[in-house]
């Protein structure tokens, strides 16, 4: 009788624990893929890249939100309600034909860049909309001994 009761409690704890676990969410994948493309394609800086092929899914527009407190702004710009939001993250929201196909988040260095962080240099005011066909001029920066990369739309470069 006592062992049956213990098994019941163990089963209950396992059920509760499994309900409270968040499903795996995509993080860092886009930024890691862009970094890999820069390392592969850029032998000198500045260099020019596009973002085609850096994701395993199709998209035609990407919104990059880099400011630390932005949930309201993201929801207002995209006219969506975020399912999960973690303050202090950089958000990448991918759309295909106006429909969100993927949300990704990553750590962000708001006061200073993180090592190998990818920054979009033409934010207006705190986000940028990128087309899948845009080309970017990549600048390598070593600010304060922290190597990171700044992408600016190549069409906007002098």
C-alpha positions as CSV (number, residue, x, y, z in Angstrom):
1,X,0.0,0.0,0.0
2,X,2.8,2.4,0.9
3,X,4.7,1.7,-2.3
4,X,1.6,2.4,-4.3
5,X,1.2,5.7,-2.6
6,X,4.8,6.6,-3.3
7,X,4.5,5.7,-6.9
8,X,1.3,7.9,-7.2
9,X,3.2,10.9,-5.7
10,X,6.2,10.3,-8.0
11,X,3.8,10.1,-11.0
12,X,2.1,13.3,-9.9
13,X,5.4,15.1,-9.5
14,X,6.5,14.0,-13.0
15,X,3.3,15.2,-14.5
16,X,3.5,18.6,-12.8
17,X,7.2,18.9,-13.8
18,X,6.5,18.0,-17.4
19,X,3.7,20.6,-17.6
20,X,5.9,23.4,-16.3
21,X,8.7,22.8,-18.8
22,X,8.7,25.2,-21.7
23,X,9.1,23.7,-25.1
24,X,12.4,24.3,-26.8
25,X,12.4,27.7,-28.5
26,X,14.7,28.8,-31.3
27,X,17.4,31.0,-30.0
28,X,20.6,32.3,-31.6
29,X,20.3,30.2,-34.8
30,X,20.0,33.2,-37.2
31,X,22.8,35.1,-35.6
32,X,25.0,32.0,-35.6
33,X,24.2,31.3,-39.2
34,X,25.0,34.9,-40.2
35,X,28.3,34.8,-38.3
36,X,29.2,31.5,-40.1
37,X,28.4,33.1,-43.5
38,X,30.6,36.1,-42.6
39,X,33.5,33.9,-41.6
40,X,33.1,31.8,-44.8
41,X,32.5,34.6,-47.3
42,X,34.5,37.6,-46.0
43,X,38.3,37.5,-46.4
44,X,38.7,41.2,-45.8
45,X,36.5,44.0,-44.3
46,X,34.3,45.6,-45.2
47,X,32.8,42.9,-47.4
48,X,29.3,42.4,-48.9
49,X,26.9,39.5,-48.1
50,X,23.3,38.7,-48.5
51,X,21.2,36.7,-46.1
52,X,19.8,34.1,-48.5
53,X,20.3,30.6,-47.3
54,X,21.1,31.4,-43.6
55,X,17.8,29.9,-42.5
56,X,16.3,26.4,-43.2
57,X,12.9,28.0,-43.8
58,X,11.6,30.5,-46.4
59,X,11.0,34.1,-45.5
60,X,10.7,37.3,-47.5
61,X,10.9,40.0,-44.7
62,X,12.7,40.1,-41.4
63,X,12.2,42.5,-38.6
64,X,15.2,42.9,-36.2
65,X,14.4,44.5,-32.8
66,X,17.6,45.5,-30.9
67,X,16.3,47.7,-28.1
68,X,16.0,46.2,-24.5
69,X,12.4,47.1,-23.8
70,X,10.4,46.5,-26.9
71,X,7.4,44.2,-26.4
72,X,4.9,46.9,-27.1
73,X,6.8,48.2,-30.1
74,X,7.1,44.7,-31.6
75,X,3.5,44.0,-31.2
76,X,2.5,47.4,-32.6
77,X,4.8,47.2,-35.6
78,X,3.9,43.7,-36.5
79,X,0.3,43.9,-35.3
80,X,0.7,40.6,-33.5
81,X,0.7,39.4,-29.9
82,X,4.0,37.7,-28.9
83,X,3.4,34.3,-27.5
84,X,6.5,34.6,-25.2
85,X,8.7,37.6,-24.5
86,X,11.9,37.8,-22.6
87,X,13.0,41.3,-21.7
88,X,16.5,42.2,-22.6
89,X,16.7,40.0,-25.7
90,X,17.2,40.9,-29.3
91,X,14.3,39.6,-31.5
92,X,14.3,38.4,-35.1
93,X,10.8,38.0,-36.5
94,X,10.6,36.4,-40.0
95,X,7.6,36.8,-42.2
96,X,6.5,35.1,-45.5
97,X,3.8,36.9,-47.4
98,X,2.9,39.0,-44.3
99,X,2.6,36.0,-41.9
100,X,5.0,35.3,-39.1
101,X,6.9,32.0,-39.8
102,X,9.5,32.2,-37.1
103,X,10.4,34.2,-34.1
104,X,14.0,34.0,-32.7
105,X,15.6,35.7,-29.8
106,X,19.2,36.0,-28.7
107,X,21.2,37.7,-26.0
108,X,22.1,41.3,-26.8
109,X,24.7,43.7,-25.5
110,X,22.7,46.8,-25.0
111,X,25.4,48.8,-23.3
112,X,28.3,47.3,-25.3
113,X,28.3,44.6,-28.0
114,X,28.8,41.0,-27.2
115,X,31.6,38.9,-28.7
116,X,30.7,38.0,-32.3
117,X,27.3,39.8,-32.0
118,X,25.7,40.8,-35.3
119,X,24.3,44.3,-35.2
120,X,22.2,46.0,-37.9
121,X,23.6,49.5,-38.1
122,X,20.7,51.3,-39.8
123,X,18.0,51.1,-37.1
124,X,15.2,53.6,-37.3
125,X,14.3,54.1,-34.5
126,X,15.1,50.8,-32.8
127,X,14.3,48.2,-35.4
128,X,15.0,47.5,-39.0
129,X,13.0,45.7,-41.7
130,X,15.1,43.6,-44.0
131,X,14.2,41.9,-47.3
132,X,15.5,38.5,-48.1
133,X,17.1,39.9,-51.2
134,X,18.9,42.8,-49.5
135,X,22.7,43.0,-49.6
136,X,24.8,44.2,-46.6
137,X,28.1,45.8,-46.2
138,X,29.7,44.0,-43.2
139,X,32.1,46.0,-41.0
140,X,34.2,44.2,-38.4
141,X,34.6,46.2,-35.2
142,X,36.9,45.6,-32.3
143,X,35.3,48.0,-29.8
144,X,36.9,47.7,-26.4
145,X,38.6,44.4,-27.5
146,X,35.2,42.8,-28.3
147,X,35.0,41.7,-31.9
148,X,31.5,42.1,-33.4
149,X,30.0,42.8,-36.8
150,X,27.8,45.7,-38.0
151,X,25.7,45.1,-41.1
152,X,24.5,48.2,-43.1
153,X,22.4,47.9,-46.2
154,X,24.8,48.1,-49.1
155,X,22.5,50.3,-51.1
156,X,22.8,53.0,-48.4
157,X,26.5,53.0,-48.4
158,X,28.3,55.9,-50.2
